[in-house]
Amino acid sequence: MTSNYQDIYHSILLRTTDYNLASLLEADANEMMYEWLRSSLSKAHIRRMFNTIEQDKEIGTMEYTMKSSTDDEQDQDFIEELLSHQMIVEWAQPRIKTITLMNQMVTNSKESKWYSQAAHLEQLQELLATSKAEVSRMLTDRGFIYNSYLGNVT
């Protein structure tokens, strides 16, 4: 099977609103998303789904065969959605580990007010946890539905 990087990138862009990413040149944004994709594919729980996988950065595609294949179209849709969810995890992790979130902020008003970034950090951590849970749920559901012990693999 073949998946186009642009299809995967489009899927992640539909799931996130990142104005910093949108302001980058297309080549720079694609480079960042390619690194998130590579990192996503290196995760053991994702990599174990493939018999073979070959990436071609120049063409922007990846060729793969799945260990437990259902049909080509469903497999391709599943892989692209799974990778886009894992790429959100890769996108969110560095945003949680920034010095900006560790520093206190002071507003410039009559009274100085101190704001911690705790509420914002909590929301980012929740996004990360939710994204990880979605990836895990997708893998569990697929494993349960297409379980060879139950005779559900075609």
Secondary structure, DSSP 8 states (H G I E B T S, - for coil): -EEEHHHHHHHHHHH---HHHHHS-HHHHHHHHHHHHHHHHTSHHHHTTEEEEEEETTTTEEEEEESS-S-HHHHHHHHHHHHHHHHHHHHHHHHHS-HHHHS-EE--SSS--EE-SHHHHHHHHHHHHHHHHHHHHHHHHHHHHT-GGGT---
